[in-house]
Amino acid sequence: MDIEISRADYEHGGRYTLLAGGAPIGELDHADRDGVRTFTHTGVRKGHEGEGLAAKLVRRGLDDARTDGVRVVAECPYVKRFVEQHPDDADLLA
């Protein structure tokens, strides 16, 4: 499966969209305010769960947060669990 992650930034946040064969099959939403990026939702369409795709979205989001120089709030339970399982990312937490 050919996977691509696109990023769209808006005035106060953004969305990462996971595409397979050009079709959207997952997303990671965030809100940005005062140098803090709050990840609010991670979702993967039925039929694609359990393939590690949500982890790919979150990894990209955390990597971009590090590059962008922002702190992170893991409001989304999946993002919170991901950071707990990857303590090398804990330094990003606000």
Secondary structure, 3 states (H helix, E strand, C coil): CCEEEEEEEECCEEEEEEEECCEEEEEEEEEEECCEEEEEEEEECCCCCCCCHHHHHHHHHHHHHHHHCCEEEECCHHHHHHHHHCHHHHHHEC
